[in-house]
């Protein structure tokens, strides 16, 4: 079985090895153990870019993974030229693909789908199409961006044979063969029996720093926690984005460390392993990967019940725009050791099903169930 995967992010060849983003590379390695051949289909990284999509620091280990480069990413103004180029590059090689796996049903995925000759298409939909639109400055642009994102998502999904979504709630929005496969946690599991038991706890905020992610609310909540619950608490902020400047202005002096993007999974795992509580006060989500990563690392989670978070996550939640509610949630956890330990144990058990290997196995199992002829082919080529 030959699977082509198109993930958000760039890739390049270096001394014959495929280098790509951590997410794409880990999925490619895991799929390569289960399928005969994997082709990473991606644009080139932009020179000098600090964007995480251009961080191609992960070296793919599997020998049966190759790269089909789509050339420069370009801009929105070069869309027509990019479509012609992608069609020219993809048309021939895609005839040998058994399955095209599209990660994120966006405009780039739609361009690739139109150019591809693969007979089977599978798409992974990572979350709400309105999440990124919330970063727009005005309501009009938020509406336009949200509608555009939703149109692209539904257009790609409507042409897919299998649609993977991250929650049961999302599954209700699509027709056909729709299956629930969460976003894979990219960090290794860490076992701790209790958190928040000392007077100097470490809080973390992880992800894109933006209004949509409620990053400023998380910083305000931390400042209030320092003032009323844990005077010696500290905060690690892992990520980057348009709200970074606002967060720096709101940060209590000497209590917050800004790490920027952390692409290395081992480094990210060490951040989680040392943390007590993840503050995730997002305004638009489905079930984000950061929650699974925190749970697998025995980290307590205080989150807003947006999207499917309250369906999939049995923990402490606070309402959107309710900074005081998030502080009260932390206070309750601090006073309830039994609750903390139960949350940690339950969360780690739940997160065991969303490792990279588990997610790759679910994807391949779904493909082989839908097309049994590919299962026999995969066994002969592994």
C-alpha positions in Angstrom: 0.0 0.0 0.0 1.4 3.4 -1.0 0.1 6.4 1.1 0.8 10.0 0.3 0.4 12.4 3.2 0.0 16.2 3.0 0.4 17.8 6.4 0.5 21.5 7.4 4.1 22.4 7.2 7.1 22.2 4.9 9.6 19.5 4.0 12.9 19.2 2.2 15.6 16.6 1.3 18.9 16.8 3.2 21.6 14.2 2.2 18.8 11.9 0.9 16.8 12.2 4.1 13.4 13.8 4.5 13.3 16.6 6.9 9.9 18.0 8.0 7.9 19.3 10.9 7.7 17.2 14.1 4.0 16.3 13.6 4.3 15.3 9.9 7.6 13.4 10.5 6.3 11.4 13.4 3.1 10.4 11.6 5.1 9.5 8.5 7.4 7.3 10.5 4.5 5.6 12.3 2.5 5.1 9.0 5.6 3.7 7.3 5.7 0.9 9.9 2.2 -0.1 8.9 2.0 0.7 5.2 4.3 -0.3 2.3 5.4 3.1 1.2 4.8 6.7 2.4 5.3 9.9 0.3 5.4 13.2 2.1 3.8 15.9 -0.2 4.8 19.3 1.0 6.0 22.8 0.1 9.5 24.0 0.6 10.3 25.8 3.9 10.5 29.6 3.5 14.1 30.8 3.9 14.7 32.6 7.2 11.1 32.0 8.4 10.5 31.5 12.2 7.0 30.0 11.5 6.5 26.6 13.1 5.3 25.3 9.7 8.7 26.0 8.3 10.6 24.3 11.1 11.9 21.2 9.3 14.1 20.0 12.2 12.6 16.5 12.3 14.5 13.9 10.3 12.3 11.0 9.1 13.8 7.7 10.2 11.9 5.2 8.1 13.7 4.2 4.9 10.4 3.7 3.0 9.4 7.4 3.2 10.2 9.7 0.3 9.4 13.4 -0.5 7.4 15.0 -3.4 8.2 18.7 -3.1 5.6 21.2 -4.3 8.1 24.0 -4.6 7.8 27.4 -2.9 4.7 28.2 -0.9 4.2 31.6 -2.5 1.4 34.0 -1.4 -2.3 34.4 -1.9 -1.5 36.5 -5.0 0.3 33.6 -6.7 -2.6 31.2 -6.2 -3.2 30.5 -9.9 0.5 30.0 -10.7 0.7 27.7 -7.7 -2.2 25.6 -8.8 -0.7 25.1 -12.2 2.6 24.1 -10.7 1.1 21.7 -8.2 -0.9 20.1 -11.0 2.2 19.7 -13.1 4.2 18.2 -10.2 1.6 15.9 -8.8 -0.2 14.6 -11.9 2.2 11.9 -12.7 3.4 10.5 -9.3 -0.1 10.5 -7.8 -1.2 7.9 -10.3 0.8 5.4 -8.2 -0.7 6.4 -4.9 -3.2 4.1 -3.3 -4.4 6.7 -0.8 -4.0 10.4 -0.5 -4.2 11.5 3.2 -4.9 15.2 3.6 -4.2 16.8 7.0 -6.4 19.9 7.4 -9.1 20.5 4.9 -7.8 23.9 3.8 -7.1 25.7 0.5 -3.8 24.0 0.0 -5.4 20.6 0.6 -8.1 21.5 -2.0 -5.4 22.5 -4.5 -3.6 19.1 -4.0 -6.8 17.2 -4.2 -7.7 18.8 -7.5 -4.3 17.9 -9.0 -4.1 14.4 -7.7 -5.0 11.2 -9.5 -5.1 9.0 -6.4 -8.2 6.8 -6.4 -8.8 7.1 -2.7 -8.9 10.2 -0.5 -8.8 10.4 3.3 -9.0 13.7 5.1 -8.2 14.6 8.8 -10.1 17.6 10.1 -8.3 19.1 13.1 -11.0 21.4 14.6 -13.2 24.4 14.2 -12.9 26.3 10.9 -13.6 29.5 12.9 -10.7 29.2 15.3 -8.2 31.0 13.1 -10.8 33.5 11.9 -11.1 34.9 15.5 -7.6 36.4 15.1 -9.0 38.9 12.5 -9.3 42.5 13.8 -12.9 43.2 12.8 -16.2 41.3 12.9 -16.5 41.6 9.2 -13.2 40.0 8.5 -13.8 37.3 11.2 -17.0 36.4 9.4 -15.4 36.4 6.0 -12.4 34.3 7.1 -14.6 31.9 9.0 -16.9 31.4 6.1 -13.9 30.9 3.8 -12.3 28.4 6.1 -15.6 26.5 6.5 -16.1 26.4 2.8 -12.7 25.0 2.1 -13.1 22.4 4.9 -16.5 21.2 3.6 -15.4 21.2 0.0 -12.5 18.9 0.7 -14.5 16.7 3.1 -17.3 16.3 0.6 -14.9 14.7 -1.9 -13.2 12.4 0.7 -13.9 8.7 1.0 -13.1 8.8 4.7 -13.3 11.8 7.0 -11.4 11.7 10.3 -12.6 14.2 13.0 -11.3 14.7 16.5 -14.5 14.3 18.4 -18.0 12.8 18.3 -19.5 16.3 18.2 -17.6 17.2 15.1 -18.7 13.9 13.4 -22.3 15.2 13.5 -21.3 17.9 11.0 -20.3 15.6 8.2 -21.8 12.9 6.1 -20.5 9.6 4.7 -17.8 7.5 6.3 -16.9 9.7 9.3 -14.6 8.4 12.1 -13.3 9.8 15.3 -9.5 9.9 15.5 -8.0 12.5 17.9 -5.0 14.6 17.2 -1.9 12.6 18.1 0.0 13.6 21.3 3.6 14.3 20.2 5.1 13.9 23.7 6.0 10.8 25.6 4.0 9.9 28.7 5.2 11.0 32.1 3.9 9.5 35.3 3.2 11.6 38.4 0.8 10.8 41.2 0.0 14.3 42.2 0.4 17.9 41.1 -0.1 21.3 42.7 1.0 19.9 46.0 3.8 22.4 46.7 3.7 26.2 47.4 5.7 26.9 44.2 3.6 25.3 41.4 4.5 25.7 37.7 1.7 26.7 35.4 2.0 26.4 31.6 0.3 28.0 28.5 1.1 26.1 25.3 0.1 26.8 21.7 -0.7 29.6 19.4 -0.8 32.9 21.3 -3.9 34.7 20.0 -7.3 36.0 21.0 -8.9 32.8 19.7 -6.8 30.8 22.1 -7.7 33.1 25.1 -4.0 33.6 25.8 -4.5 37.0 27.5 -7.2 35.5 29.7 -4.8 32.8 30.8 -2.2 35.4 31.7 -4.7 37.4 33.6 -5.8 34.2 35.4 -2.2 33.4 36.3 -1.7 36.9 37.7 -4.7 36.5 39.9 -3.6 33.1 41.0 -0.3 34.7 42.1 -2.2 37.4 44.0 -4.7 35.2 45.8 -3.8 31.5 45.7 -0.1 30.8 45.1 2.1 33.9 45.6 5.2 32.0 44.5 3.8 30.3 41.4 5.6 30.6 38.0 4.4 30.3 34.5 6.0 28.9 31.3 4.6 30.2 28.0 5.4 27.9 25.1 4.4 29.3 21.7 4.2 32.4 19.7 1.6 34.5 17.9 0.0 37.9 17.6 -0.9 38.1 21.4 2.8 37.8 22.5 3.2 41.5 23.1 0.0 41.7 25.1 1.1 38.7 27.2 4.5 40.3 28.0 2.7 43.5 29.1 0.4 41.5 31.4 3.0 39.1 32.8 3.8 39.5 36.5 7.4 40.7 36.8 9.9 37.8 37.3 7.3 35.1 37.3 6.9 34.2 33.6 9.3 32.6 31.2 8.6 32.9 27.4 10.1 29.9 25.5 8.8 30.7 22.0 7.9 27.7 19.8 9.3 24.4 21.0 9.4 22.0 18.0 11.6 19.3 19.6 9.3 16.7 21.2 11.7 15.7 23.9 12.2 19.3 25.0 8.4 19.9 24.9 8.0 16.7 27.0 10.3 18.0 29.6 8.3 21.2 29.9 5.1 19.2 30.5 6.8 16.9 32.9 7.8 19.7 35.2 4.4 21.5 35.1 1.5 21.3 37.5 -1.4 22.9 35.6 -2.1 23.7 32.0 -4.2 26.9 31.6 -6.2 26.6 28.3 -8.9 29.3 28.2 -9.6 29.1 24.5 -12.6 30.7 22.8 -12.9 28.3 19.8 -11.7 24.7 19.7 -12.6 21.1 19.1 -10.3 19.0 21.3 -6.8 20.5 21.0 -3.7 18.4 21.0 -2.2 20.3 24.0 -4.9 18.9 26.3 -4.0 15.4 25.3 -0.3 16.1 25.8 -0.9 17.6 29.2 -3.0 14.6 30.3 -0.4 12.1 29.1 2.2 14.0 31.1 0.1 13.9 34.4 -0.6 17.6 34.2 -3.8 19.0 35.6 -5.9 20.9 33.1 -8.1 24.0 33.6 -9.9 24.7 30.3 -13.0 26.4 28.9 -15.8 24.1 27.7 -15.7 25.2 24.1 -16.2 22.8 21.2 -16.0 19.2 22.3 -13.7 19.8 25.3 -16.4 19.2 27.8 -17.5 16.1 26.0 -14.1 14.5 25.8 -12.4 15.8 28.9 -13.7 15.1 32.4 -11.9 17.7 34.3 -12.0 21.2 35.6 -13.5 23.8 33.3 -14.3 27.5 33.5 -16.5 29.6 31.3 -15.2 31.7 28.4 -14.2 35.2 29.5 -14.4 34.0 33.1 -11.0 34.7 34.5 -12.2 34.5 38.1 -13.8 31.1 37.3 -10.4 29.8 36.2 -8.8 31.1 39.4 -11.5 29.4 41.5 -10.9 26.2 39.6 -7.3 26.2 40.6 -8.2 27.0 44.2 -10.6 24.1 44.3 -7.9 21.8 43.0 -5.4 23.1 45.5 -7.8 22.1 48.3 -8.8 18.7 47.0 -5.8 16.3 46.8 -8.1 13.3 46.1 -9.7 15.1 43.1 -6.3 16.0 41.7 -5.0 12.4 41.9 -8.1 11.0 40.3 -7.9 13.5 37.5 -4.3 12.7 36.8 -4.9 9.0 36.7 -8.0 9.2 34.6 -6.4 11.7 32.2 -3.3 9.7 31.7 -5.3 6.5 31.0 -7.5 8.4 28.5 -4.5 9.9 26.7 -2.9 6.5 26.2 -5.2 6.1 23.1 -3.9 9.2 21.4 -0.2 8.5 20.9 1.3 8.9 17.5 1.4 5.1 17.1 -2.2 4.7 18.2 -3.4 7.3 15.8 -1.4 5.9 12.9 -2.8 2.4 13.7 -6.4 3.8 13.7 -5.8 5.5 10.3 -4.4 2.4 8.7 -7.0 0.1 10.3 -9.8 2.4 8.9 -8.2 2.3 5.4 -7.8 -1.4 5.4 -11.4 -1.9 6.7 -12.8 0.3 3.9 -10.6 -1.2 1.2 -9.6 -4.8 2.2 -7.5 -5.2 -1.0 -5.1 -2.7 0.5 -4.6 -4.7 3.6 -3.2 -7.7 1.7 -1.0 -5.3 -0.3 0.3 -3.7 2.9 1.3 -7.0 4.4 3.3 -8.0 1.4 5.2 -4.7 1.2 6.0 -4.1 4.9 
